[in-house]
Amino acid sequence: MKTFVLGCIAALSLIVATPSLRAEAPVNKPAPDFTLLGSDGKTHHLSDYKGKFVVLEWTNKDCPFVRKHYGSGNMQKLQKEYTAKGVAWLTIISSAPGKEGYVTASEANEVKEKQDSAPTAILLDSEGTVGRTYGAKTTPDMVVINPKGIVIYEGAIDDKPSADPADIASAKNYLSSTLDAAMAGKPVTTPWTKSYGCSVKY
């Protein structure tokens, strides 16, 4: 019985401790550098984009919250609008092999073509290293990094935590408000929000 109780206490301690092992996005701090292979077959380093605004977008093609933004064309519109202004947009897939949303490089490119999406690159993070480093919890989960390499926003894409595309029109878009303010030299009034969507399938 004593052994059983001690085992239960140890297991409970592990459950309680586990969340603290995942990092949080370092808002107002330097963005951790990383290296990931892109679906284009090239190796991408975050440091390659220093001097630019950078958007990190966690995605999962099978998540209904992601489908809300891609099926409506909202995500593609944002990608095209801001990459045209010089923003580097990195779409990151942190789903592990065998988990929902996992894709190979060729499958990621097929999805990109089907969706007509326009990120700067699609990055494959199947080991979940970068997702955990940035504390990405949901798809979508958005991070904005300024040209000095500082994280200025992390969280939800907007303030309508639903999977209904009809909510997009009336939503406050945190991503665009962050980019518009920062690119105009104005302060970011909301540097963090709670992201919503499907859990990242680490």
N, CA, C and O of each residue as an XYZ file, in Angstrom:
808
protein
N       0.836     -1.214      0.000
C       0.000      0.000      0.000
C       0.869      1.262      0.000
O       0.609      2.216     -0.733
N       1.932      1.239      0.862
C       2.831      2.402      0.937
C       3.459      2.690     -0.418
O       3.561      3.842     -0.839
N       3.884      1.608     -1.103
C       4.494      1.767     -2.432
C       3.502      2.365     -3.416
O       3.850      3.227     -4.223
N       2.253      1.894     -3.338
C       1.202      2.392     -4.234
C       0.958      3.879     -4.008
O       0.858      4.649     -4.964
N       0.862      4.285     -2.731
C       0.616      5.689     -2.393
C       1.762      6.570     -2.879
O       1.539      7.630     -3.464
N       2.983      6.122     -2.630
C       4.145      6.890     -3.076
C       4.163      7.026     -4.601
O       4.534      8.064     -5.149
N       3.745      5.930     -5.274
C       3.694      5.964     -6.742
C       2.670      6.969     -7.227
O       2.911      7.694     -8.192
N       1.529      7.012     -6.558
C       0.482      7.967     -6.935
C       0.940      9.397     -6.712
O       0.666     10.280     -7.525
N       1.645      9.622     -5.597
C       2.143     10.968     -5.308
C       3.156     11.392     -6.360
O       3.160     12.545     -6.791
N       4.013     10.469     -6.774
C       5.017     10.778     -7.793
C       4.349     11.093     -9.120
O       4.748     12.022     -9.822
N       3.317     10.305     -9.465
C       2.607     10.531    -10.726
C       1.906     11.875    -10.709
O       1.923     12.601    -11.703
N       1.281     12.215     -9.568
C       0.586     13.491     -9.438
C       1.572     14.638     -9.571
O       1.277     15.651    -10.207
N       2.749     14.476     -8.967
C       3.777     15.516     -9.049
C       4.192     15.744    -10.488
O       4.431     16.879    -10.898
N       4.278     14.659    -11.262
C       4.664     14.781    -12.664
C       3.605     15.527    -13.445
O       3.923     16.370    -14.284
N       2.336     15.220    -13.170
C       1.245     15.887    -13.875
C       1.239     17.378    -13.569
O       1.050     18.205    -14.461
N       1.446     17.712    -12.300
C       1.440     19.112    -11.887
C       2.638     19.850    -12.462
O       2.528     21.014    -12.847
N       3.787     19.174    -12.522
C       5.019     19.829    -12.945
C       5.111     19.995    -14.454
O       5.775     20.908    -14.944
N       4.444     19.108    -15.192
C       4.609     19.094    -16.638
C       4.343     20.437    -17.313
O       5.160     20.850    -18.136
N       3.229     21.159    -17.011
C       2.980     22.428    -17.692
C       4.119     23.429    -17.553
O       4.351     24.217    -18.470
N       4.834     23.420    -16.431
C       5.900     24.387    -16.219
C       7.113     24.096    -17.088
O       7.987     24.947    -17.254
N       7.163     22.880    -17.646
C       8.286     22.528    -18.498
C       8.146     23.167    -19.874
O       9.125     23.256    -20.615
N       6.950     23.610    -20.223
C       6.738     24.241    -21.519
C       6.977     25.735    -21.389
O       6.416     26.390    -20.511
N       7.797     26.257    -22.251
C       8.124     27.688    -22.196
C       6.936     28.515    -22.650
O       6.035     28.017    -23.324
N       6.946     29.757    -22.280
C       5.958     30.706    -22.765
C       6.638     31.624    -23.775
O       7.842     31.864    -23.687
N       5.881     32.129    -24.721
C       6.464     33.066    -25.677
C       7.025     34.255    -24.907
O       6.333     34.829    -24.066
N       8.255     34.626    -25.180
C       8.917     35.685    -24.403
C       8.494     37.087    -24.837
O       9.284     37.812    -25.442
N       7.260     37.472    -24.533
C       6.761     38.782    -24.950
C       7.635     39.891    -24.361
O       7.968     39.884    -23.176
N       7.992     40.838    -25.224
C       8.871     41.964    -24.874
C      10.306     41.533    -24.586
O      11.084     42.278    -23.990
N      10.645     40.318    -25.018
C      12.006     39.815    -24.886
C      12.491     39.293    -26.242
O      11.682     39.091    -27.148
N      13.805     39.072    -26.393
C      14.312     38.561    -27.670
C      13.670     37.231    -28.049
O      13.513     36.344    -27.211
N      13.303     37.106    -29.313
C      12.716     35.865    -29.808
C      13.806     34.800    -29.923
O      14.845     35.053    -30.533
N      13.593     33.625    -29.353
C      14.588     32.560    -29.463
C      14.820     32.190    -30.939
O      13.867     31.984    -31.692
N      16.080     32.111    -31.334
C      16.387     31.730    -32.708
C      16.063     30.250    -32.893
O      16.032     29.491    -31.924
N      15.826     29.848    -34.121
C      15.575     28.430    -34.404
C      15.940     28.125    -35.844
O      16.102     29.022    -36.672
N      16.062     26.863    -36.115
C      16.350     26.372    -37.465
C      15.359     25.265    -37.779
O      15.249     24.296    -37.028
N      14.638     25.403    -38.884
C      13.683     24.379    -39.299
C      13.764     24.175    -40.816
O      14.099     25.090    -41.568
N      13.456     22.976    -41.229
C      13.391     22.673    -42.652
C      12.044     23.126    -43.196
O      11.002     22.862    -42.596
N      12.071     23.798    -44.321
C      10.840     24.255    -44.935
C      10.289     23.238    -45.914
O      10.999     22.331    -46.348
N       9.028     23.391    -46.258
C       8.424     22.489    -47.244
C       9.047     22.693    -48.618
O       8.861     21.881    -49.525
N       9.798     23.801    -48.762
C      10.513     24.070    -50.015
C      11.859     23.354    -50.088
O      12.598     23.505    -51.061
N      12.176     22.568    -49.045
C      13.424     21.823    -49.023
C      14.614     22.629    -48.519
O      15.728     22.112    -48.444
N      14.384     23.889    -48.174
C      15.454     24.753    -47.707
C      15.450     24.828    -46.174
O      14.421     24.633    -45.528
N      16.625     25.116    -45.616
C      16.743     25.303    -44.177
C      16.515     26.780    -43.859
O      17.136     27.660    -44.455
N      15.616     27.033    -42.913
C      15.278     28.407    -42.548
C      15.689     28.681    -41.098
O      15.377     27.902    -40.198
N      16.380     29.777    -40.890
C      16.749     30.236    -39.559
C      15.938     31.497    -39.266
O      15.782     32.345    -40.145
N      15.432     31.631    -38.069
C      14.724     32.859    -37.735
C      15.634     34.065    -37.937
O      15.187     35.126    -38.373
N      16.903     33.895    -37.620
C      17.863     35.000    -37.758
C      18.017     35.482    -39.189
O      18.504     36.587    -39.425
N      17.602     34.653    -40.152
C      17.654     35.067    -41.563
C      16.754     36.280    -41.810
O      16.963     37.033    -42.762
N      15.762     36.461    -40.953
C      14.750     37.495    -41.172
C      14.919     38.698    -40.243
O      14.031     39.546    -40.147
N      16.057     38.764    -39.565
C      16.295     39.895    -38.682
C      16.299     41.177    -39.506
O      16.823     41.213    -40.619
N      15.710     42.224    -38.944
C      15.569     43.475    -39.685
C      14.197     43.605    -40.328
O      13.870     44.636    -40.916
N      13.384     42.531    -40.207
C      12.018     42.546    -40.730
C      11.039     42.243    -39.605
O      11.405     41.664    -38.583
N       9.799     42.642    -39.808
C       8.749     42.131    -38.949
C       8.521     40.682    -39.354
O       8.545     40.350    -40.539
N       8.299     39.823    -38.371
C       8.085     38.398    -38.635
C       6.810     37.946    -37.934
O       6.574     38.280    -36.773
N       5.999     37.190    -38.647
C       4.819     36.549    -38.056
C       5.086     35.052    -38.007
O       5.477     34.452    -39.008
N       4.873     34.450    -36.837
C       4.894     32.997    -36.704
C       3.443     32.553    -36.535
O       2.739     33.022    -35.640
N       3.014     31.659    -37.387
C       1.625     31.175    -37.350
C       1.624     29.663    -37.184
O       2.078     28.942    -38.073
N       1.121     29.177    -36.057
C       0.997     27.721    -35.882
C      -0.291     27.251    -36.525
O      -1.350     27.848    -36.332
N      -0.191     26.175    -37.294
C      -1.358     25.724    -38.047
C      -1.518     24.208    -37.987
O      -0.586     23.481    -37.641
N      -2.709     23.752    -38.329
C      -3.069     22.338    -38.398
C      -4.234     22.276    -39.386
O      -5.336     22.730    -39.078
N      -3.996     21.725    -40.550
C      -4.992     21.746    -41.626
C      -6.311     21.083    -41.254
O      -7.343     21.376    -41.858
N      -6.287     20.190    -40.265
C      -7.501     19.465    -39.894
C      -8.278     20.108    -38.750
O      -9.346     19.624    -38.376
N      -7.757     21.180    -38.202
C      -8.417     21.853    -37.083
C      -9.542     22.758    -37.582
O      -9.303     23.576    -38.471
N     -10.757     22.646    -37.047
C     -11.864     23.496    -37.514
C     -11.629     24.988    -37.286
O     -12.168     25.808    -38.029
N     -10.843     25.358    -36.286
C     -10.560     26.772    -36.053
C      -9.605     27.311    -37.122
O      -9.694     28.474    -37.515
N      -8.703     26.464    -37.582
C      -7.820     26.835    -38.692
C      -8.635     26.903    -39.979
O      -8.459     27.812    -40.790
N      -9.524     25.938    -40.154
C     -10.368     25.935    -41.358
C     -11.249     27.177    -41.422
O     -11.557     27.671    -42.506
N     -11.649     27.675    -40.267
C     -12.433     28.920    -40.218
C     -11.698     30.037    -40.951
O     -12.287     30.755    -41.759
N     -10.408     30.175    -40.663
C      -9.637     31.289    -41.216
C      -9.128     31.023    -42.632
O      -8.933     31.960    -43.406
N      -8.912     29.758    -42.973
C      -8.468     29.454    -44.337
C      -9.643     29.246    -45.284
O      -9.597     29.664    -46.441
N     -10.696     28.598    -44.788
C     -11.861     28.364    -45.638
C     -12.543     29.653    -46.051
O     -13.145     29.730    -47.122
N     -12.448     30.669    -45.197
C     -13.047     31.977    -45.490
C     -12.114     32.863    -46.315
O     -12.528     33.885    -46.863
N     -10.830     32.446    -46.393
C      -9.842     33.263    -47.106
C      -9.208     34.329    -46.228
O      -8.386     35.115    -46.700
N      -9.586     34.363    -44.940
C      -9.081     35.402    -44.042
C      -7.567     35.315    -43.830
O      -6.867     36.326    -43.887
N      -7.067     34.098    -43.584
C      -5.635     33.949    -43.318
C      -4.812     34.288    -44.561
O      -3.782     34.957    -44.475
N      -5.283     33.817    -45.717
C      -4.563     34.111    -46.950
C      -4.533     35.618    -47.236
O      -3.525     36.148    -47.704
N      -5.639     36.292    -46.950
C      -5.706     37.739    -47.152
C      -4.668     38.457    -46.297
O      -3.980     39.362    -46.769
N      -4.561     38.047    -45.036
C      -3.587     38.644    -44.129
C      -2.160     38.348    -44.594
O      -1.300     39.228    -44.576
N      -1.919     37.117    -45.007
C      -0.591     36.745    -45.493
C      -0.183     37.615    -46.683
O       0.926     38.148    -46.719
N      -1.069     37.752    -47.636
C      -0.751     38.519    -48.843
C      -0.600     40.004    -48.543
O       0.265     40.674    -49.107
N      -1.445     40.512    -47.654
C      -1.386     41.933    -47.310
C      -0.059     42.295    -46.650
O       0.570     43.293    -47.004
N       0.358     41.478    -45.691
C       1.543     41.863    -44.921
C       2.861     41.425    -45.564
O       3.872     42.108    -45.398
N       2.876     40.326    -46.279
C       4.113     39.990    -46.994
C       4.380     41.023    -48.086
O       5.533     41.289    -48.425
N       3.305     41.607    -48.640
C       3.481     42.672    -49.641
C       4.108     43.918    -49.020
O       4.681     44.752    -49.721
N       3.992     44.034    -47.693
C       4.580     45.172    -46.983
C       5.955     44.837    -46.405
O       6.526     45.614    -45.640
N       6.475     43.668    -46.784
C       7.815     43.289    -46.349
C       7.887     42.419    -45.112
O       8.978     42.129    -44.620
N       6.729     41.993    -44.597
C       6.701     41.134    -43.412
C       7.044     39.696    -43.826
O       6.562     39.208    -44.848
N       7.872     39.030    -43.032
C       8.158     37.612    -43.257
C       7.130     36.795    -42.472
O       7.015     36.933    -41.254
N       6.395     35.955    -43.172
C       5.330     35.166    -42.539
C       5.740     33.704    -42.570
O       5.843     33.106    -43.641
N       5.974     33.129    -41.402
C       6.413     31.743    -41.292
C       5.300     30.895    -40.682
O       4.965     31.047    -39.507
N       4.737     30.010    -41.482
C       3.700     29.102    -41.016
C       4.381     27.849    -40.481
O       5.165     27.216    -41.188
N       4.084     27.491    -39.240
C       4.766     26.384    -38.580
C       3.790     25.253    -38.274
O       2.706     25.474    -37.735
N       4.201     24.040    -38.629
C       3.385     22.848    -38.364
C       4.123     22.008    -37.335
O       5.158     21.411    -37.633
N       3.578     21.964    -36.106
C       4.234     21.244    -35.010
C       3.566     19.911    -34.696
O       3.891     19.288    -33.686
N       2.646     19.463    -35.536
C       2.009     18.162    -35.309
C       3.032     17.045    -35.459
O       3.821     17.039    -36.403
N       3.013     16.104    -34.527
C       3.950     14.975    -34.551
C       3.471     13.909    -35.538
O       2.280     13.842    -35.842
N       4.382     13.080    -36.039
C       3.979     11.987    -36.935
C       2.892     11.126    -36.299
O       2.992     10.735    -35.136
N       1.868     10.841    -37.069
C       0.760     10.046    -36.570
C      -0.318     10.844    -35.862
O      -1.368     10.301    -35.519
N      -0.068     12.129    -35.640
C      -1.044     12.990    -34.972
C      -1.794     13.852    -35.989
O      -1.337     14.048    -37.115
N      -2.952     14.361    -35.569
C      -3.765     15.211    -36.440
C      -2.961     16.400    -36.950
O      -2.295     17.092    -36.181
N      -3.034     16.624    -38.255
C      -2.373     17.784    -38.843
C      -0.964     17.537    -39.329
O      -0.375     18.400    -39.979
N      -0.400     16.349    -39.019
C       0.963     16.069    -39.488
C       0.971     15.958    -41.011
O       0.085     15.339    -41.601
N       1.963     16.552    -41.632
C       2.127     16.464    -43.078
C       3.608     16.352    -43.416
O       4.471     16.824    -42.675
N       3.880     15.722    -44.542
C       5.227     15.716    -45.089
C       5.411     17.020    -45.853
O       4.462     17.787    -46.009
N       6.610     17.271    -46.324
C       6.877     18.489    -47.087
C       6.004     18.562    -48.334
O       5.429     19.608    -48.633
N       5.905     17.453    -49.059
C       5.107     17.466    -50.291
C       3.625     17.662    -49.984
O       2.921     18.343    -50.729
N       3.151     17.069    -48.889
C       1.744     17.249    -48.502
C       1.487     18.689    -48.075
O       0.423     19.239    -48.360
N       2.452     19.303    -47.393
C       2.306     20.709    -46.992
C       2.192     21.596    -48.215
O       1.416     22.551    -48.221
N       2.958     21.287    -49.252
C       2.899     22.079    -50.473
C       1.575     21.880    -51.214
O       1.061     22.804    -51.844
N       1.037     20.675    -51.130
C      -0.270     20.413    -51.747
C      -1.360     21.213    -51.049
O      -2.235     21.787    -51.698
N      -1.299     21.246    -49.717
C      -2.276     22.017    -48.940
C      -2.136     23.502    -49.271
O      -3.134     24.202    -49.437
N      -0.907     23.974    -49.366
C      -0.648     25.384    -49.699
C      -1.283     25.746    -51.041
O      -1.927     26.786    -51.176
N      -1.094     24.882    -52.018
C      -1.655     25.153    -53.352
C      -3.181     25.121    -53.326
O      -3.839     25.958    -53.943
N      -3.733     24.148    -52.607
C      -5.188     24.025    -52.526
C      -5.811     25.224    -51.825
O      -6.873     25.700    -52.227
N      -5.149     25.715    -50.774
C      -5.675     26.844    -50.006
C      -5.353     28.184    -50.655
O      -5.955     29.202    -50.314
N      -4.403     28.186    -51.591
C      -3.897     29.432    -52.173
C      -3.319     30.323    -51.077
O      -3.496     31.541    -51.082
N      -2.617     29.675    -50.131
C      -2.007     30.439    -49.052
C      -0.699     31.064    -49.535
O      -0.127     30.635    -50.537
N      -0.233     32.084    -48.808
C       0.922     32.834    -49.291
C       1.918     33.206    -48.191
O       2.321     34.365    -48.088
N       2.318     32.225    -47.364
C       3.344     32.549    -46.366
C       4.703     32.676    -47.037
O       4.888     32.243    -48.174
N       5.636     33.263    -46.335
C       7.002     33.318    -46.840
C       7.575     31.908    -46.915
O       8.288     31.564    -47.858
N       7.254     31.099    -45.909
C       7.695     29.704    -45.882
C       6.798     28.901    -44.961
O       6.209     29.438    -44.023
N       6.698     27.592    -45.242
C       6.020     26.661    -44.357
C       7.111     25.834    -43.706
O       7.906     25.197    -44.397
N       7.158     25.838    -42.374
C       8.229     25.182    -41.650
C       7.720     23.953    -40.910
O       6.663     23.984    -40.281
N       8.486     22.873    -40.995
C       8.084     21.598    -40.426
C       8.769     21.381    -39.074
O       9.993     21.289    -38.992
N       7.965     21.302    -38.031
C       8.452     21.198    -36.653
C       7.868     19.944    -36.014
O       7.295     20.005    -34.927
N       8.016     18.798    -36.695
C       7.353     17.570    -36.243
C       7.832     17.091    -34.881
O       7.119     16.339    -34.216
N       9.019     17.505    -34.448
C       9.492     17.144    -33.103
C       8.932     18.098    -32.045
O       9.058     17.848    -30.846
N       8.319     19.181    -32.494
C       7.684     20.118    -31.573
C       8.634     21.015    -30.816
O       8.224     21.696    -29.876
N       9.895     21.030    -31.204
C      10.906     21.805    -30.467
C      10.599     23.294    -30.465
O      10.624     23.938    -29.416
N      10.311     23.834    -31.632
C      10.063     25.278    -31.731
C       8.715     25.625    -31.110
O       8.584     26.647    -30.437
N       7.725     24.789    -31.330
C       6.414     25.030    -30.720
C       6.502     25.111    -29.212
O       5.912     26.000    -28.596
N       7.235     24.189    -28.615
C       7.383     24.190    -27.156
C       8.213     25.380    -26.686
O       7.926     25.967    -25.643
N       9.229     25.730    -27.445
C      10.070     26.875    -27.078
C       9.245     28.149    -26.989
O       9.452     28.977    -26.101
N       8.302     28.296    -27.924
C       7.471     29.499    -27.946
C       6.170     29.333    -27.162
O       5.362     30.260    -27.101
N       5.965     28.172    -26.569
C       4.755     27.965    -25.780
C       3.494     27.927    -26.607
O       2.420     28.268    -26.111
N       3.600     27.519    -27.866
C       2.420     27.444    -28.737
C       1.472     26.378    -28.211
O       1.852     25.215    -28.072
N       0.255     26.769    -27.924
C      -0.714     25.853    -27.321
C      -1.842     25.471    -28.267
O      -2.425     24.395    -28.131
N      -2.153     26.330    -29.212
C      -3.301     26.072    -30.074
C      -2.973     26.340    -31.534
O      -1.960     26.954    -31.871
N      -3.865     25.859    -32.383
C      -3.831     26.245    -33.795
C      -5.166     26.896    -34.103
O      -6.219     26.275    -33.956
N      -5.116     28.183    -34.542
C      -3.904     28.985    -34.738
C      -3.359     29.555    -33.428
O      -4.084     29.690    -32.443
N      -2.079     29.882    -33.438
C      -1.422     30.635    -32.366
C      -0.478     31.573    -33.102
O       0.286     31.136    -33.963
N      -0.526     32.856    -32.770
C       0.207     33.855    -33.536
C       1.274     34.549    -32.691
O       1.040     34.885    -31.530
N       2.432     34.757    -33.282
C       3.521     35.498    -32.641
C       4.000     36.556    -33.625
O       4.153     36.278    -34.814
N       4.238     37.764    -33.133
C       4.791     38.830    -33.968
C       6.126     39.267    -33.372
O       6.231     39.532    -32.174
N       7.133     39.337    -34.225
C       8.486     39.727    -33.821
C       8.858     40.991    -34.596
O       8.640     41.071    -35.805
N       9.416     41.968    -33.901
C       9.766     43.220    -34.600
C      11.157     43.135    -35.236
O      11.875     42.161    -35.013
N      11.544     44.136    -36.020
C      12.834     44.077    -36.724
C      14.052     43.970    -35.820
O      15.129     43.591    -36.282
N      13.903     44.296    -34.542
C      15.017     44.160    -33.597
C      15.069     42.757    -32.989
O      15.937     42.457    -32.169
N      14.136     41.911    -33.400
C      14.126     40.545    -32.897
C      13.405     40.380    -31.580
O      13.614     39.388    -30.883
N      12.553     41.341    -31.222
C      11.806     41.297    -29.974
C      10.370     40.826    -30.225
O       9.711     41.291    -31.154
N       9.896     39.903    -29.388
C       8.504     39.452    -29.494
C       7.596     40.567    -28.984
O       7.704     40.984    -27.831
N       6.702     41.047    -29.844
C       5.806     42.133    -29.438
C       4.346     41.682    -29.306
O       3.496     42.441    -28.840
N       4.067     40.448    -29.716
C       2.707     39.927    -29.542
C       2.742     38.407    -29.560
O       3.514     37.791    -30.294
N       1.878     37.813    -28.726
C       1.647     36.362    -28.779
C       0.217     36.105    -28.358
O      -0.266     36.677    -27.382
N      -0.463     35.234    -29.104
C      -1.805     34.851    -28.692
C      -2.750     34.575    -29.831
O      -2.358     34.052    -30.874
N      -4.011     34.935    -29.621
C      -5.077     34.658    -30.580
C      -4.987     35.554    -31.809
O      -4.426     36.649    -31.756
N      -5.537     35.083    -32.890
C      -5.569     35.905    -34.100
C      -6.612     37.017    -33.957
O      -6.441     38.110    -34.498
N      -7.698     36.728    -33.222
C      -8.730     37.749    -33.018
C      -9.489     37.469    -31.722
O      -9.141     36.558    -30.970
N     -10.522     38.260    -31.475
C     -11.258     38.142    -30.203
C     -12.554     37.350    -30.312
O     -13.433     37.488    -29.461
N     -12.687     36.524    -31.346
C     -13.881     35.695    -31.508
C     -13.483     34.228    -31.465
O     -13.253     33.627    -32.514
N     -13.394     33.631    -30.268
C     -12.927     32.248    -30.123
C     -13.958     31.213    -30.554
O     -14.460     30.441    -29.737
N     -14.263     31.207    -31.831
C     -15.222     30.245    -32.362
C     -14.673     29.666    -33.656
O     -13.672     30.143    -34.192
N     -15.340     28.635    -34.149
C     -14.962     28.030    -35.421
C     -15.899     28.482    -36.540
O     -15.894     27.910    -37.630
N     -16.695     29.501    -36.268
C     -17.688     29.989    -37.226
C     -17.104     31.127    -38.078
O     -16.791     32.191    -37.543
N     -16.955     30.922    -39.376
C     -16.409     31.960    -40.252
C     -17.216     33.261    -40.230
O     -16.682     34.329    -40.529
N     -18.496     33.172    -39.876
C     -19.345     34.365    -39.839
C     -18.884     35.360    -38.783
O     -19.234     36.539    -38.844
N     -18.098     34.891    -37.814
C     -17.633     35.770    -36.741
C     -16.451     36.659    -37.160
O     -16.121     37.624    -36.471
N     -15.837     36.333    -38.262
C     -14.633     37.062    -38.666
C     -14.915     38.537    -38.947
O     -14.134     39.408    -38.564
N     -16.020     38.807    -39.608
C     -16.331     40.182    -40.017
C     -16.439     41.136    -38.837
O     -16.074     42.305    -38.955
N     -16.936     40.654    -37.700
C     -17.128     41.534    -36.542
C     -15.999     41.412    -35.510
O     -16.059     42.025    -34.445
N     -14.986     40.629    -35.826
C     -13.914     40.391    -34.863
C     -12.882     41.511    -34.861
O     -12.640     42.157    -35.880
N     -12.282     41.724    -33.697
C     -11.117     42.598    -33.593
C      -9.911     41.723    -33.888
O      -9.644     40.771    -33.154
N      -9.183     42.029    -34.946
C      -8.039     41.214    -35.333
C      -6.785     41.704    -34.608
O      -6.251     42.770    -34.915
N      -6.328     40.911    -33.646
C      -5.162     41.296    -32.857
C      -3.889     41.311    -33.691
O      -2.999     42.128    -33.458
N      -3.804     40.416    -34.655
C      -2.603     40.351    -35.478
C      -2.419     41.612    -36.302
O      -1.348     42.219    -36.297
N      -3.475     42.005    -37.015
C      -3.366     43.189    -37.860
C      -3.212     44.457    -37.039
O      -2.491     45.370    -37.441
N      -3.887     44.528    -35.881
C      -3.759     45.732    -35.054
C      -2.339     45.848    -34.503
O      -1.810     46.952    -34.376
N      -1.726     44.722    -34.178
C      -0.339     44.727    -33.704
C       0.602     45.187    -34.799
O       1.429     46.073    -34.581
N       0.481     44.595    -35.969
C       1.369     44.944    -37.077
C       1.173     46.388    -37.520
O       2.147     47.104    -37.751
N      -0.069     46.814    -37.637
C      -0.334     48.184    -38.090
C       0.253     49.205    -37.126
O       0.855     50.193    -37.549
N       0.077     48.965    -35.827
C       0.606     49.897    -34.839
C       2.130     49.907    -34.853
O       2.748     50.970    -34.923
N       2.728     48.735    -34.787
C       4.189     48.651    -34.719
C       4.860     49.182    -35.986
O       5.906     49.827    -35.911
N       4.269     48.917    -37.133
C       4.857     49.383    -38.395
C       4.719     50.899    -38.549
O       5.449     51.523    -39.319
N       3.778     51.476    -37.810
C       3.599     52.929    -37.829
C       4.384     53.602    -36.712
O       4.290     54.815    -36.526
N       5.158     52.816    -35.968
C       5.953     53.369    -34.877
C       5.165     53.646    -33.611
O       5.621     54.386    -32.740
N       3.981     53.053    -33.506
C       3.134     53.257    -32.335
C       3.260     52.076    -31.369
O       3.643     50.984    -31.789
N       2.948     52.272    -30.094
C       3.040     51.172    -29.131
C       1.968     50.116    -29.369
O       0.874     50.417    -29.848
N       2.298     48.883    -29.029
C       1.335     47.779    -29.113
C       0.584     47.738    -27.790
O       1.174     47.461    -26.745
N      -0.695     48.008    -27.832
C      -1.480     48.125    -26.595
C      -1.867     46.776    -25.999
O      -2.120     46.676    -24.799
N      -1.914     45.732    -26.839
C      -2.272     44.396    -26.346
C      -1.195     43.412    -26.790
O      -1.320     42.803    -27.852
N      -0.140     43.247    -25.994
C       0.962     42.374    -26.405
C       0.706     40.888    -26.196
O       1.449     40.058    -26.720
N      -0.340     40.533    -25.435
C      -0.636     39.122    -25.192
C      -2.124     38.912    -25.051
O      -2.821     39.709    -24.424
N      -2.610     37.825    -25.644
C      -3.984     37.374    -25.434
C      -3.957     35.857    -25.330
O      -2.975     35.218    -25.708
N      -5.027     35.292    -24.822
C      -5.118     33.839    -24.743
C      -5.523     33.296    -26.108
O      -6.583     33.646    -26.627
N      -4.694     32.453    -26.684
C      -5.012     31.899    -28.004
C      -6.169     30.913    -27.894
O      -6.437     30.373    -26.821
N      -6.839     30.689    -28.994
C      -7.922     29.700    -29.017
C      -7.756     28.800    -30.236
O      -7.098     29.159    -31.212
N      -8.363     27.636    -30.154
C      -8.299     26.702    -31.268
C      -8.075     25.289    -30.777
O      -8.322     24.990    -29.609
N      -7.608     24.413    -31.658
C      -7.285     23.034    -31.295
C      -5.937     23.009    -30.602
O      -5.065     23.816    -30.925
N      -5.749     22.110    -29.665
C      -4.442     21.992    -29.022
C      -3.405     21.562    -30.053
O      -3.712     20.779    -30.953
N      -2.189     22.065    -29.929
C      -1.108     21.654    -30.822
C      -0.842     20.170    -30.552
O      -0.710     19.761    -29.399
N      -0.765     19.383    -31.596
C      -0.664     17.917    -31.452
C       0.783     17.461    -31.355
O       1.312     16.823    -32.265
N       1.414     17.801    -30.233
C       2.806     17.417    -30.003
C       2.928     15.897    -29.861
O       4.028     15.382    -29.661
